[in-house]
Amino acid sequence: MTTKLTTFIVGPPRTGKTCISNHLAELSESLGGAGAGSAYHPTQGVRILEFDRAIPVNGKQVEVACEVWDCSGDSRCVSVAYCEKSKWAERALCVHTNMIIDSKHHGRY
């Protein structure tokens, strides 16, 4: 039996949300790795990454279907952080985890 895990990653622009999303999905190397010298390309709206993981639980491997929503921090895009005001409110009820990424340079969250 496969378990599903949905995670929203939200926060202000330029705080590493996409880098964390890529790391979770093990895409860092295939995307060229977003290092300090890499060009910045802001996420437009939301980017959904889907991948499977086998996680050991009580000595058994449990299959987990992961869905990571890498949400733009741009105020011009629909933000999941304010999903009660958006059409995503119904979808947000199905979320299992939220990661709010912040920086000492942003005091909004």
C-alpha positions, 0 to 999 in steps of 0.5 A: 500500500502506498501512502501519499504525502503532500507538502507546500513550501512557501515563503518570501522570494529568494529564500531557497524554496526551489533549492529545498524542493529540488533537494527533496526530489533529488533533482539538484544535480540534474538541474545544474545545482543552484549554487551561490554563483548560479543565475536566479530564476524566480518560480512563476506561480507554483511548481509541483514535483512528484516522486516516490520514496521507500521509507523504513517504518518498524523494520518494513519499507513503506512506499510514499508518493510525495508531492511537493508544491514549490510556491512562488514568493512573488506577491504578484503570484497566487500564494498558498500562504494566503490560500483562504483567499484563493481557489486553492483553499479546498486543495490546502485541506489535503496538505500534510505538511507545510514548510515556511522558509524565511530569511533574516532579510525578510520579516514577513512571516 
